[in-house]
Every structure is written in structure tokens, then in C-alpha cells.
Amino acid sequence: MVNNMDVQKLSQESLDRAMRWFGDWNKNWQAIANEISDYSKRSFEQSTKAFEKLLSAKSMEQAIEIQTDYARRACEDYLQEMTKLGNMYANFAKEVYKPLDTGN
């Protein structure tokens, strides 16, 4: 037989668990959004600097070198950022769904 105190305790534990889950969920989304925002800012700054260098190029060869260097760095940065975001999403999924797997 289940008494009223057991039901209240179970309800409070469920509410506490749900609030922790929501807090973790929100914290992870904020971290991902901040990372994307930071990457966008860095990318814009790097492309602006590359454009300024291109404007000051003295020859076609120098312009090609500047553009090639920028493209290489931009690609490397993009791949690094996507790896970092992929890891963040994977950790997010593990953290958020952990209570469902363990029954906690």
C-alpha cells in the first residue's frame, strides 16, 4: 500500500530530477551557442585581415599566396571547430540522456 507521504516524496524527487535535467540541458545549449558565436567572430576577423592583406598585395603572386594561406587556415580552423562542436554535441547527448539510461 502506498501512502500519501510516499507519493509526495516521489513527486518531489521527480520534480528535482526534471529541474536538474533542464538546467543541464540549458547549460549545454548555452555553451554550444557561445562556441558558435566565438567561432563566427574569429572567422570574420580572420577574413577581414586576409582581405586587408589582399588589398596591399604588390603582385599577383603575392595575392595568390595570401589567398592560399587564408583558404588553408580557414579550412583547418573550420575542421577543428566542427570536431570541437561534434564533441560538445556528443557530450551533451550523453549528459542529458544519462538520467534516462540509469533510471536516476
BAFIRO-12548 format. One record per atom (N, C-alpha, C, O): residue in one letter; atom name; x, y, z; residue number from 1. Coordinates in nm, 3 decimals, always signed. Layout:
+---------+-------+---------+---------+---------+-----+
| residuo | atomo |      xx |      yy |      zz | num |
+---------+-------+---------+---------+---------+-----+
|       a |    CA |       X |       Y |       Z | NUM |
...
+---------+-------+---------+---------+---------+-----+
! end
This chain:
+---------+-------+---------+---------+---------+-----+
| residuo | atomo |      xx |      yy |      zz | num |
+---------+-------+---------+---------+---------+-----+
|       m |     N |  +0.084 |  -0.118 |  +0.000 |   1 |
|       m |    CA |  +0.000 |  +0.000 |  +0.000 |   1 |
|       m |     C |  +0.089 |  +0.125 |  +0.000 |   1 |
|       m |     O |  +0.184 |  +0.135 |  +0.077 |   1 |
|       v |     N |  +0.056 |  +0.217 |  -0.086 |   2 |
|       v |    CA |  +0.132 |  +0.340 |  -0.099 |   2 |
|       v |     C |  +0.060 |  +0.449 |  -0.020 |   2 |
|       v |     O |  -0.060 |  +0.472 |  -0.037 |   2 |
|       n |     N |  +0.138 |  +0.516 |  +0.067 |   3 |
|       n |    CA |  +0.073 |  +0.622 |  +0.143 |   3 |
|       n |     C |  +0.101 |  +0.758 |  +0.079 |   3 |
|       n |     O |  +0.180 |  +0.769 |  -0.015 |   3 |
|       n |     N |  +0.036 |  +0.859 |  +0.131 |   4 |
|       n |    CA |  +0.045 |  +0.993 |  +0.077 |   4 |
|       n |     C |  +0.187 |  +1.049 |  +0.084 |   4 |
|       n |     O |  +0.229 |  +1.119 |  -0.008 |   4 |
|       m |     N |  +0.262 |  +1.019 |  +0.188 |   5 |
|       m |    CA |  +0.399 |  +1.067 |  +0.204 |   5 |
|       m |     C |  +0.489 |  +1.009 |  +0.096 |   5 |
|       m |     O |  +0.576 |  +1.079 |  +0.044 |   5 |
|       d |     N |  +0.469 |  +0.882 |  +0.061 |   6 |
|       d |    CA |  +0.549 |  +0.820 |  -0.044 |   6 |
|       d |     C |  +0.523 |  +0.887 |  -0.179 |   6 |
|       d |     O |  +0.616 |  +0.911 |  -0.256 |   6 |
|       v |     N |  +0.398 |  +0.916 |  -0.206 |   7 |
|       v |    CA |  +0.362 |  +0.981 |  -0.332 |   7 |
|       v |     C |  +0.422 |  +1.122 |  -0.337 |   7 |
|       v |     O |  +0.474 |  +1.163 |  -0.441 |   7 |
|       q |     N |  +0.415 |  +1.195 |  -0.227 |   8 |
|       q |    CA |  +0.472 |  +1.329 |  -0.223 |   8 |
|       q |     C |  +0.624 |  +1.325 |  -0.241 |   8 |
|       q |     O |  +0.680 |  +1.407 |  -0.313 |   8 |
|       k |     N |  +0.688 |  +1.230 |  -0.175 |   9 |
|       k |    CA |  +0.834 |  +1.218 |  -0.186 |   9 |
|       k |     C |  +0.874 |  +1.184 |  -0.330 |   9 |
|       k |     O |  +0.967 |  +1.242 |  -0.385 |   9 |
|       l |     N |  +0.802 |  +1.090 |  -0.390 |  10 |
|       l |    CA |  +0.829 |  +1.052 |  -0.528 |  10 |
|       l |     C |  +0.805 |  +1.171 |  -0.623 |  10 |
|       l |     O |  +0.884 |  +1.192 |  -0.715 |  10 |
|       s |     N |  +0.700 |  +1.246 |  -0.600 |  11 |
|       s |    CA |  +0.671 |  +1.363 |  -0.683 |  11 |
|       s |     C |  +0.781 |  +1.468 |  -0.669 |  11 |
|       s |     O |  +0.823 |  +1.526 |  -0.769 |  11 |
|       q |     N |  +0.827 |  +1.492 |  -0.547 |  12 |
|       q |    CA |  +0.933 |  +1.590 |  -0.525 |  12 |
|       q |     C |  +1.063 |  +1.545 |  -0.589 |  12 |
|       q |     O |  +1.133 |  +1.626 |  -0.649 |  12 |
|       e |     N |  +1.097 |  +1.417 |  -0.579 |  13 |
|       e |    CA |  +1.218 |  +1.365 |  -0.641 |  13 |
|       e |     C |  +1.211 |  +1.377 |  -0.792 |  13 |
|       e |     O |  +1.309 |  +1.412 |  -0.857 |  13 |
|       s |     N |  +1.095 |  +1.349 |  -0.848 |  14 |
|       s |    CA |  +1.076 |  +1.361 |  -0.994 |  14 |
|       s |     C |  +1.090 |  +1.506 |  -1.038 |  14 |
|       s |     O |  +1.151 |  +1.534 |  -1.142 |  14 |
|       l |     N |  +1.034 |  +1.597 |  -0.962 |  15 |
|       l |    CA |  +1.044 |  +1.738 |  -0.995 |  15 |
|       l |     C |  +1.190 |  +1.784 |  -0.985 |  15 |
|       l |     O |  +1.237 |  +1.857 |  -1.072 |  15 |
|       d |     N |  +1.260 |  +1.744 |  -0.881 |  16 |
|       d |    CA |  +1.401 |  +1.780 |  -0.865 |  16 |
|       d |     C |  +1.485 |  +1.726 |  -0.980 |  16 |
|       d |     O |  +1.571 |  +1.796 |  -1.034 |  16 |
|       r |     N |  +1.460 |  +1.602 |  -1.018 |  17 |
|       r |    CA |  +1.531 |  +1.540 |  -1.130 |  17 |
|       r |     C |  +1.504 |  +1.615 |  -1.260 |  17 |
|       r |     O |  +1.596 |  +1.638 |  -1.339 |  17 |
|       a |     N |  +1.380 |  +1.652 |  -1.282 |  18 |
|       a |    CA |  +1.343 |  +1.725 |  -1.404 |  18 |
|       a |     C |  +1.410 |  +1.863 |  -1.407 |  18 |
|       a |     O |  +1.454 |  +1.908 |  -1.513 |  18 |
|       m |     N |  +1.417 |  +1.930 |  -1.295 |  19 |
|       m |    CA |  +1.480 |  +2.061 |  -1.288 |  19 |
|       m |     C |  +1.631 |  +2.051 |  -1.313 |  19 |
|       m |     O |  +1.688 |  +2.136 |  -1.382 |  19 |
|       r |     N |  +1.695 |  +1.949 |  -1.258 |  20 |
|       r |    CA |  +1.838 |  +1.928 |  -1.285 |  20 |
|       r |     C |  +1.860 |  +1.899 |  -1.433 |  20 |
|       r |     O |  +1.953 |  +1.952 |  -1.494 |  20 |
|       w |     N |  +1.775 |  +1.816 |  -1.490 |  21 |
|       w |    CA |  +1.786 |  +1.781 |  -1.631 |  21 |
|       w |     C |  +1.772 |  +1.906 |  -1.717 |  21 |
|       w |     O |  +1.852 |  +1.928 |  -1.808 |  21 |
|       f |     N |  +1.672 |  +1.989 |  -1.687 |  22 |
|       f |    CA |  +1.652 |  +2.111 |  -1.765 |  22 |
|       f |     C |  +1.770 |  +2.206 |  -1.748 |  22 |
|       f |     O |  +1.812 |  +2.269 |  -1.845 |  22 |
|       g |     N |  +1.823 |  +2.217 |  -1.628 |  23 |
|       g |    CA |  +1.939 |  +2.302 |  -1.603 |  23 |
|       g |     C |  +2.059 |  +2.257 |  -1.684 |  23 |
|       g |     O |  +2.127 |  +2.340 |  -1.745 |  23 |
|       d |     N |  +2.085 |  +2.126 |  -1.686 |  24 |
|       d |    CA |  +2.196 |  +2.072 |  -1.766 |  24 |
|       d |     C |  +2.173 |  +2.095 |  -1.915 |  24 |
|       d |     O |  +2.264 |  +2.133 |  -1.988 |  24 |
|       w |     N |  +2.051 |  +2.072 |  -1.958 |  25 |
|       w |    CA |  +2.016 |  +2.091 |  -2.099 |  25 |
|       w |     C |  +2.041 |  +2.236 |  -2.140 |  25 |
|       w |     O |  +2.102 |  +2.261 |  -2.244 |  25 |
|       n |     N |  +1.994 |  +2.330 |  -2.059 |  26 |
|       n |    CA |  +2.009 |  +2.472 |  -2.088 |  26 |
|       n |     C |  +2.157 |  +2.512 |  -2.087 |  26 |
|       n |     O |  +2.201 |  +2.586 |  -2.175 |  26 |
|       k |     N |  +2.232 |  +2.465 |  -1.990 |  27 |
|       k |    CA |  +2.375 |  +2.498 |  -1.979 |  27 |
|       k |     C |  +2.451 |  +2.450 |  -2.102 |  27 |
|       k |     O |  +2.536 |  +2.521 |  -2.154 |  27 |
|       n |     N |  +2.421 |  +2.330 |  -2.149 |  28 |
|       n |    CA |  +2.490 |  +2.276 |  -2.266 |  28 |
|       n |     C |  +2.455 |  +2.354 |  -2.393 |  28 |
|       n |     O |  +2.543 |  +2.381 |  -2.474 |  28 |
|       w |     N |  +2.329 |  +2.389 |  -2.411 |  29 |
|       w |    CA |  +2.291 |  +2.468 |  -2.529 |  29 |
|       w |     C |  +2.358 |  +2.604 |  -2.528 |  29 |
|       w |     O |  +2.399 |  +2.655 |  -2.632 |  29 |
|       q |     N |  +2.368 |  +2.664 |  -2.409 |  30 |
|       q |    CA |  +2.435 |  +2.794 |  -2.400 |  30 |
|       q |     C |  +2.583 |  +2.781 |  -2.437 |  30 |
|       q |     O |  +2.637 |  +2.867 |  -2.507 |  30 |
|       a |     N |  +2.647 |  +2.675 |  -2.391 |  31 |
|       a |    CA |  +2.790 |  +2.655 |  -2.423 |  31 |
|       a |     C |  +2.809 |  +2.637 |  -2.574 |  31 |
|       a |     O |  +2.903 |  +2.692 |  -2.632 |  31 |
|       i |     N |  +2.721 |  +2.561 |  -2.637 |  32 |
|       i |    CA |  +2.729 |  +2.540 |  -2.782 |  32 |
|       i |     C |  +2.705 |  +2.671 |  -2.856 |  32 |
|       i |     O |  +2.777 |  +2.704 |  -2.950 |  32 |
|       a |     N |  +2.604 |  +2.746 |  -2.814 |  33 |
|       a |    CA |  +2.575 |  +2.875 |  -2.879 |  33 |
|       a |     C |  +2.693 |  +2.971 |  -2.863 |  33 |
|       a |     O |  +2.728 |  +3.043 |  -2.957 |  33 |
|       n |     N |  +2.753 |  +2.974 |  -2.745 |  34 |
|       n |    CA |  +2.869 |  +3.061 |  -2.723 |  34 |
|       n |     C |  +2.986 |  +3.020 |  -2.811 |  34 |
|       n |     O |  +3.056 |  +3.106 |  -2.866 |  34 |
|       e |     N |  +3.008 |  +2.890 |  -2.825 |  35 |
|       e |    CA |  +3.118 |  +2.843 |  -2.909 |  35 |
|       e |     C |  +3.096 |  +2.881 |  -3.054 |  35 |
|       e |     O |  +3.189 |  +2.926 |  -3.121 |  35 |
|       i |     N |  +2.974 |  +2.865 |  -3.103 |  36 |
|       i |    CA |  +2.943 |  +2.902 |  -3.242 |  36 |
|       i |     C |  +2.960 |  +3.052 |  -3.262 |  36 |
|       i |     O |  +3.014 |  +3.096 |  -3.364 |  36 |
|       s |     N |  +2.916 |  +3.130 |  -3.166 |  37 |
|       s |    CA |  +2.931 |  +3.276 |  -3.173 |  37 |
|       s |     C |  +3.078 |  +3.316 |  -3.174 |  37 |
|       s |     O |  +3.119 |  +3.401 |  -3.254 |  37 |
|       d |     N |  +3.157 |  +3.256 |  -3.087 |  38 |
|       d |    CA |  +3.301 |  +3.286 |  -3.082 |  38 |
|       d |     C |  +3.370 |  +3.249 |  -3.213 |  38 |
|       d |     O |  +3.454 |  +3.324 |  -3.264 |  38 |
|       y |     N |  +3.334 |  +3.132 |  -3.267 |  39 |
|       y |    CA |  +3.394 |  +3.089 |  -3.394 |  39 |
|       y |     C |  +3.357 |  +3.186 |  -3.506 |  39 |
|       y |     O |  +3.442 |  +3.222 |  -3.588 |  39 |
|       s |     N |  +3.231 |  +3.227 |  -3.511 |  40 |
|       s |    CA |  +3.187 |  +3.321 |  -3.615 |  40 |
|       s |     C |  +3.264 |  +3.452 |  -3.607 |  40 |
|       s |     O |  +3.305 |  +3.508 |  -3.709 |  40 |
|       k |     N |  +3.284 |  +3.500 |  -3.486 |  41 |
|       k |    CA |  +3.358 |  +3.625 |  -3.467 |  41 |
|       k |     C |  +3.503 |  +3.609 |  -3.513 |  41 |
|       k |     O |  +3.556 |  +3.694 |  -3.586 |  41 |
|       r |     N |  +3.569 |  +3.498 |  -3.471 |  42 |
|       r |    CA |  +3.707 |  +3.473 |  -3.512 |  42 |
|       r |     C |  +3.718 |  +3.461 |  -3.663 |  42 |
|       r |     O |  +3.810 |  +3.516 |  -3.723 |  42 |
|       s |     N |  +3.625 |  +3.391 |  -3.724 |  43 |
|       s |    CA |  +3.626 |  +3.370 |  -3.868 |  43 |
|       s |     C |  +3.611 |  +3.503 |  -3.942 |  43 |
|       s |     O |  +3.682 |  +3.528 |  -4.040 |  43 |
|       f |     N |  +3.520 |  +3.586 |  -3.896 |  44 |
|       f |    CA |  +3.501 |  +3.716 |  -3.959 |  44 |
|       f |     C |  +3.627 |  +3.802 |  -3.947 |  44 |
|       f |     O |  +3.668 |  +3.866 |  -4.043 |  44 |
|       e |     N |  +3.689 |  +3.801 |  -3.828 |  45 |
|       e |    CA |  +3.811 |  +3.880 |  -3.808 |  45 |
|       e |     C |  +3.924 |  +3.831 |  -3.898 |  45 |
|       e |     O |  +3.998 |  +3.911 |  -3.956 |  45 |
|       q |     N |  +3.937 |  +3.699 |  -3.911 |  46 |
|       q |    CA |  +4.042 |  +3.643 |  -3.996 |  46 |
|       q |     C |  +4.018 |  +3.677 |  -4.143 |  46 |
|       q |     O |  +4.112 |  +3.709 |  -4.215 |  46 |
|       s |     N |  +3.894 |  +3.670 |  -4.186 |  47 |
|       s |    CA |  +3.865 |  +3.702 |  -4.327 |  47 |
|       s |     C |  +3.886 |  +3.851 |  -4.354 |  47 |
|       s |     O |  +3.930 |  +3.889 |  -4.463 |  47 |
|       t |     N |  +3.856 |  +3.935 |  -4.257 |  48 |
|       t |    CA |  +3.881 |  +4.079 |  -4.273 |  48 |
|       t |     C |  +4.030 |  +4.107 |  -4.285 |  48 |
|       t |     O |  +4.072 |  +4.186 |  -4.370 |  48 |
|       k |     N |  +4.110 |  +4.043 |  -4.201 |  49 |
|       k |    CA |  +4.255 |  +4.062 |  -4.207 |  49 |
|       k |     C |  +4.310 |  +4.013 |  -4.342 |  49 |
|       k |     O |  +4.397 |  +4.078 |  -4.401 |  49 |
|       a |     N |  +4.260 |  +3.900 |  -4.388 |  50 |
|       a |    CA |  +4.307 |  +3.848 |  -4.517 |  50 |
|       a |     C |  +4.270 |  +3.943 |  -4.631 |  50 |
|       a |     O |  +4.350 |  +3.965 |  -4.722 |  50 |
|       f |     N |  +4.150 |  +3.999 |  -4.625 |  51 |
|       f |    CA |  +4.108 |  +4.094 |  -4.728 |  51 |
|       f |     C |  +4.196 |  +4.218 |  -4.727 |  51 |
|       f |     O |  +4.235 |  +4.269 |  -4.833 |  51 |
|       e |     N |  +4.228 |  +4.266 |  -4.607 |  52 |
|       e |    CA |  +4.317 |  +4.383 |  -4.596 |  52 |
|       e |     C |  +4.456 |  +4.352 |  -4.654 |  52 |
|       e |     O |  +4.516 |  +4.436 |  -4.721 |  52 |
|       k |     N |  +4.506 |  +4.231 |  -4.629 |  53 |
|       k |    CA |  +4.635 |  +4.191 |  -4.686 |  53 |
|       k |     C |  +4.627 |  +4.186 |  -4.839 |  53 |
|       k |     O |  +4.719 |  +4.228 |  -4.909 |  53 |
|       l |     N |  +4.515 |  +4.133 |  -4.889 |  54 |
|       l |    CA |  +4.497 |  +4.126 |  -5.034 |  54 |
|       l |     C |  +4.500 |  +4.265 |  -5.097 |  54 |
|       l |     O |  +4.557 |  +4.283 |  -5.205 |  54 |
|       l |     N |  +4.439 |  +4.360 |  -5.030 |  55 |
|       l |    CA |  +4.438 |  +4.497 |  -5.084 |  55 |
|       l |     C |  +4.578 |  +4.558 |  -5.090 |  55 |
|       l |     O |  +4.604 |  +4.648 |  -5.170 |  55 |
|       s |     N |  +4.667 |  +4.509 |  -5.005 |  56 |
|       s |    CA |  +4.802 |  +4.565 |  -5.003 |  56 |
|       s |     C |  +4.902 |  +4.480 |  -5.081 |  56 |
|       s |     O |  +5.022 |  +4.509 |  -5.080 |  56 |
|       a |     N |  +4.855 |  +4.377 |  -5.148 |  57 |
|       a |    CA |  +4.945 |  +4.291 |  -5.225 |  57 |
|       a |     C |  +5.011 |  +4.370 |  -5.338 |  57 |
|       a |     O |  +4.946 |  +4.451 |  -5.404 |  57 |
|       k |     N |  +5.139 |  +4.345 |  -5.358 |  58 |
|       k |    CA |  +5.217 |  +4.418 |  -5.459 |  58 |
|       k |     C |  +5.220 |  +4.347 |  -5.593 |  58 |
|       k |     O |  +5.254 |  +4.406 |  -5.695 |  58 |
|       s |     N |  +5.182 |  +4.218 |  -5.592 |  59 |
|       s |    CA |  +5.185 |  +4.143 |  -5.718 |  59 |
|       s |     C |  +5.075 |  +4.036 |  -5.715 |  59 |
|       s |     O |  +5.017 |  +4.006 |  -5.610 |  59 |
|       m |     N |  +5.050 |  +3.980 |  -5.831 |  60 |
|       m |    CA |  +4.952 |  +3.873 |  -5.842 |  60 |
|       m |     C |  +4.998 |  +3.751 |  -5.763 |  60 |
|       m |     O |  +4.917 |  +3.684 |  -5.698 |  60 |
|       e |     N |  +5.128 |  +3.722 |  -5.767 |  61 |
|       e |    CA |  +5.182 |  +3.607 |  -5.694 |  61 |
|       e |     C |  +5.161 |  +3.625 |  -5.544 |  61 |
|       e |     O |  +5.125 |  +3.530 |  -5.475 |  61 |
|       q |     N |  +5.184 |  +3.745 |  -5.494 |  62 |
|       q |    CA |  +5.166 |  +3.772 |  -5.352 |  62 |
|       q |     C |  +5.017 |  +3.759 |  -5.315 |  62 |
|       q |     O |  +4.984 |  +3.707 |  -5.208 |  62 |
|       a |     N |  +4.930 |  +3.806 |  -5.401 |  63 |
|       a |    CA |  +4.786 |  +3.795 |  -5.376 |  63 |
|       a |     C |  +4.743 |  +3.649 |  -5.372 |  63 |
|       a |     O |  +4.664 |  +3.610 |  -5.286 |  63 |
|       i |     N |  +4.795 |  +3.569 |  -5.464 |  64 |
|       i |    CA |  +4.762 |  +3.426 |  -5.465 |  64 |
|       i |     C |  +4.814 |  +3.359 |  -5.339 |  64 |
|       i |     O |  +4.747 |  +3.273 |  -5.281 |  64 |
|       e |     N |  +4.933 |  +3.397 |  -5.297 |  65 |
|       e |    CA |  +4.991 |  +3.341 |  -5.174 |  65 |
|       e |     C |  +4.906 |  +3.377 |  -5.052 |  65 |
|       e |     O |  +4.881 |  +3.293 |  -4.966 |  65 |
|       i |     N |  +4.863 |  +3.502 |  -5.044 |  66 |
|       i |    CA |  +4.779 |  +3.547 |  -4.932 |  66 |
|       i |     C |  +4.647 |  +3.470 |  -4.933 |  66 |
|       i |     O |  +4.603 |  +3.422 |  -4.828 |  66 |
|       q |     N |  +4.585 |  +3.458 |  -5.049 |  67 |
|       q |    CA |  +4.457 |  +3.388 |  -5.061 |  67 |
|       q |     C |  +4.472 |  +3.240 |  -5.028 |  67 |
|       q |     O |  +4.387 |  +3.183 |  -4.960 |  67 |
|       t |     N |  +4.579 |  +3.178 |  -5.076 |  68 |
|       t |    CA |  +4.603 |  +3.036 |  -5.050 |  68 |
|       t |     C |  +4.624 |  +3.012 |  -4.901 |  68 |
|       t |     O |  +4.570 |  +2.917 |  -4.845 |  68 |
|       d |     N |  +4.703 |  +3.098 |  -4.839 |  69 |
|       d |    CA |  +4.728 |  +3.085 |  -4.695 |  69 |
|       d |     C |  +4.599 |  +3.102 |  -4.616 |  69 |
|       d |     O |  +4.572 |  +3.028 |  -4.521 |  69 |
|       y |     N |  +4.519 |  +3.201 |  -4.654 |  70 |
|       y |    CA |  +4.391 |  +3.222 |  -4.586 |  70 |
|       y |     C |  +4.299 |  +3.102 |  -4.603 |  70 |
|       y |     O |  +4.238 |  +3.056 |  -4.506 |  70 |
|       a |     N |  +4.288 |  +3.051 |  -4.724 |  71 |
|       a |    CA |  +4.200 |  +2.937 |  -4.750 |  71 |
|       a |     C |  +4.244 |  +2.814 |  -4.670 |  71 |
|       a |     O |  +4.160 |  +2.742 |  -4.616 |  71 |
|       r |     N |  +4.375 |  +2.790 |  -4.664 |  72 |
|       r |    CA |  +4.426 |  +2.676 |  -4.587 |  72 |
|       r |     C |  +4.392 |  +2.690 |  -4.439 |  72 |
|       r |     O |  +4.342 |  +2.597 |  -4.377 |  72 |
|       r |     N |  +4.420 |  +2.810 |  -4.383 |  73 |
|       r |    CA |  +4.392 |  +2.832 |  -4.241 |  73 |
|       r |     C |  +4.241 |  +2.826 |  -4.211 |  73 |
|       r |     O |  +4.200 |  +2.771 |  -4.109 |  73 |
|       a |     N |  +4.162 |  +2.882 |  -4.300 |  74 |
|       a |    CA |  +4.017 |  +2.881 |  -4.281 |  74 |
|       a |     C |  +3.963 |  +2.738 |  -4.282 |  74 |
|       a |     O |  +3.876 |  +2.703 |  -4.201 |  74 |
|       c |     N |  +4.013 |  +2.657 |  -4.372 |  75 |
|       c |    CA |  +3.970 |  +2.516 |  -4.379 |  75 |
|       c |     C |  +4.012 |  +2.440 |  -4.254 |  75 |
|       c |     O |  +3.933 |  +2.365 |  -4.197 |  75 |
|       e |     N |  +4.136 |  +2.459 |  -4.212 |  76 |
|       e |    CA |  +4.184 |  +2.392 |  -4.091 |  76 |
|       e |     C |  +4.104 |  +2.435 |  -3.968 |  76 |
|       e |     O |  +4.065 |  +2.352 |  -3.886 |  76 |
|       d |     N |  +4.080 |  +2.565 |  -3.956 |  77 |
|       d |    CA |  +4.002 |  +2.616 |  -3.843 |  77 |
|       d |     C |  +3.860 |  +2.561 |  -3.844 |  77 |
|       d |     O |  +3.805 |  +2.525 |  -3.740 |  77 |
|       y |     N |  +3.800 |  +2.554 |  -3.964 |  78 |
|       y |    CA |  +3.664 |  +2.502 |  -3.977 |  78 |
|       y |     C |  +3.658 |  +2.356 |  -3.933 |  78 |
|       y |     O |  +3.570 |  +2.317 |  -3.856 |  78 |
|       l |     N |  +3.752 |  +2.276 |  -3.982 |  79 |
|       l |    CA |  +3.751 |  +2.134 |  -3.944 |  79 |
|       l |     C |  +3.774 |  +2.117 |  -3.794 |  79 |
|       l |     O |  +3.711 |  +2.032 |  -3.731 |  79 |
|       q |     N |  +3.863 |  +2.196 |  -3.738 |  80 |
|       q |    CA |  +3.888 |  +2.190 |  -3.595 |  80 |
|       q |     C |  +3.763 |  +2.230 |  -3.516 |  80 |
|       q |     O |  +3.729 |  +2.168 |  -3.416 |  80 |
|       e |     N |  +3.696 |  +2.333 |  -3.562 |  81 |
|       e |    CA |  +3.575 |  +2.380 |  -3.494 |  81 |
|       e |     C |  +3.463 |  +2.277 |  -3.504 |  81 |
|       e |     O |  +3.391 |  +2.255 |  -3.406 |  81 |
|       m |     N |  +3.447 |  +2.215 |  -3.619 |  82 |
|       m |    CA |  +3.342 |  +2.115 |  -3.635 |  82 |
|       m |     C |  +3.370 |  +1.993 |  -3.546 |  82 |
|       m |     O |  +3.277 |  +1.932 |  -3.493 |  82 |
|       t |     N |  +3.496 |  +1.957 |  -3.530 |  83 |
|       t |    CA |  +3.532 |  +1.847 |  -3.440 |  83 |
|       t |     C |  +3.498 |  +1.885 |  -3.297 |  83 |
|       t |     O |  +3.442 |  +1.804 |  -3.223 |  83 |
|       k |     N |  +3.531 |  +2.007 |  -3.258 |  84 |
|       k |    CA |  +3.502 |  +2.053 |  -3.123 |  84 |
|       k |     C |  +3.351 |  +2.056 |  -3.098 |  84 |
|       k |     O |  +3.305 |  +2.010 |  -2.994 |  84 |
|       l |     N |  +3.275 |  +2.109 |  -3.194 |  85 |
|       l |    CA |  +3.129 |  +2.112 |  -3.179 |  85 |
|       l |     C |  +3.070 |  +1.972 |  -3.177 |  85 |
|       l |     O |  +2.975 |  +1.945 |  -3.103 |  85 |
|       g |     N |  +3.124 |  +1.883 |  -3.259 |  86 |
|       g |    CA |  +3.077 |  +1.745 |  -3.259 |  86 |
|       g |     C |  +3.096 |  +1.681 |  -3.123 |  86 |
|       g |     O |  +3.008 |  +1.610 |  -3.075 |  86 |
|       n |     N |  +3.211 |  +1.705 |  -3.063 |  87 |
|       n |    CA |  +3.237 |  +1.652 |  -2.928 |  87 |
|       n |     C |  +3.143 |  +1.714 |  -2.826 |  87 |
|       n |     O |  +3.095 |  +1.646 |  -2.735 |  87 |
|       m |     N |  +3.118 |  +1.844 |  -2.840 |  88 |
|       m |    CA |  +3.026 |  +1.910 |  -2.748 |  88 |
|       m |     C |  +2.885 |  +1.851 |  -2.759 |  88 |
|       m |     O |  +2.819 |  +1.828 |  -2.658 |  88 |
|       y |     N |  +2.839 |  +1.828 |  -2.882 |  89 |
|       y |    CA |  +2.707 |  +1.769 |  -2.903 |  89 |
|       y |     C |  +2.701 |  +1.627 |  -2.846 |  89 |
|       y |     O |  +2.602 |  +1.589 |  -2.784 |  89 |
|       a |     N |  +2.807 |  +1.550 |  -2.868 |  90 |
|       a |    CA |  +2.810 |  +1.412 |  -2.817 |  90 |
|       a |     C |  +2.806 |  +1.411 |  -2.664 |  90 |
|       a |     O |  +2.732 |  +1.333 |  -2.604 |  90 |
|       n |     N |  +2.886 |  +1.497 |  -2.602 |  91 |
|       n |    CA |  +2.886 |  +1.505 |  -2.456 |  91 |
|       n |     C |  +2.752 |  +1.555 |  -2.403 |  91 |
|       n |     O |  +2.704 |  +1.510 |  -2.300 |  91 |
|       f |     N |  +2.693 |  +1.647 |  -2.476 |  92 |
|       f |    CA |  +2.561 |  +1.699 |  -2.440 |  92 |
|       f |     C |  +2.458 |  +1.586 |  -2.440 |  92 |
|       f |     O |  +2.381 |  +1.571 |  -2.345 |  92 |
|       a |     N |  +2.459 |  +1.507 |  -2.546 |  93 |
|       a |    CA |  +2.363 |  +1.397 |  -2.555 |  93 |
|       a |     C |  +2.385 |  +1.296 |  -2.442 |  93 |
|       a |     O |  +2.288 |  +1.248 |  -2.381 |  93 |
|       k |     N |  +2.510 |  +1.263 |  -2.414 |  94 |
|       k |    CA |  +2.538 |  +1.169 |  -2.305 |  94 |
|       k |     C |  +2.490 |  +1.223 |  -2.171 |  94 |
|       k |     O |  +2.431 |  +1.150 |  -2.092 |  94 |
|       e |     N |  +2.517 |  +1.351 |  -2.146 |  95 |
|       e |    CA |  +2.481 |  +1.411 |  -2.019 |  95 |
|       e |     C |  +2.330 |  +1.422 |  -2.001 |  95 |
|       e |     O |  +2.276 |  +1.390 |  -1.895 |  95 |
|       v |     N |  +2.263 |  +1.466 |  -2.106 |  96 |
|       v |    CA |  +2.120 |  +1.490 |  -2.096 |  96 |
|       v |     C |  +2.041 |  +1.360 |  -2.086 |  96 |
|       v |     O |  +1.943 |  +1.353 |  -2.011 |  96 |
|       y |     N |  +2.082 |  +1.258 |  -2.158 |  97 |
|       y |    CA |  +2.007 |  +1.133 |  -2.158 |  97 |
|       y |     C |  +2.055 |  +1.034 |  -2.053 |  97 |
|       y |     O |  +1.997 |  +0.926 |  -2.038 |  97 |
|       k |     N |  +2.158 |  +1.069 |  -1.982 |  98 |
|       k |    CA |  +2.211 |  +0.982 |  -1.876 |  98 |
|       k |     C |  +2.105 |  +0.946 |  -1.773 |  98 |
|       k |     O |  +2.094 |  +0.829 |  -1.736 |  98 |
|       p |     N |  +2.024 |  +1.042 |  -1.723 |  99 |
|       p |    CA |  +1.921 |  +1.004 |  -1.626 |  99 |
|       p |     C |  +1.821 |  +0.902 |  -1.679 |  99 |
|       p |     O |  +1.768 |  +0.821 |  -1.603 |  99 |
|       l |     N |  +1.796 |  +0.906 |  -1.809 | 100 |
|       l |    CA |  +1.701 |  +0.810 |  -1.867 | 100 |
|       l |     C |  +1.761 |  +0.669 |  -1.872 | 100 |
|       l |     O |  +1.690 |  +0.570 |  -1.856 | 100 |
|       d |     N |  +1.894 |  +0.662 |  -1.895 | 101 |
|       d |    CA |  +1.960 |  +0.532 |  -1.904 | 101 |
|       d |     C |  +1.974 |  +0.464 |  -1.767 | 101 |
|       d |     O |  +1.960 |  +0.342 |  -1.755 | 101 |
|       t |     N |  +2.002 |  +0.543 |  -1.665 | 102 |
|       t |    CA |  +2.030 |  +0.485 |  -1.534 | 102 |
|       t |     C |  +1.906 |  +0.479 |  -1.445 | 102 |
|       t |     O |  +1.907 |  +0.415 |  -1.340 | 102 |
|       g |     N |  +1.800 |  +0.546 |  -1.488 | 103 |
|       g |    CA |  +1.680 |  +0.547 |  -1.407 | 103 |
|       g |     C |  +1.688 |  +0.643 |  -1.290 | 103 |
|       g |     O |  +1.605 |  +0.637 |  -1.199 | 103 |
|       n |     N |  +1.790 |  +0.732 |  -1.290 | 104 |
|       n |    CA |  +1.806 |  +0.829 |  -1.179 | 104 |
|       n |     C |  +1.718 |  +0.948 |  -1.199 | 104 |
|       n |     O |  +1.719 |  +1.039 |  -1.116 | 104 |
+---------+-------+---------+---------+---------+-----+
! end
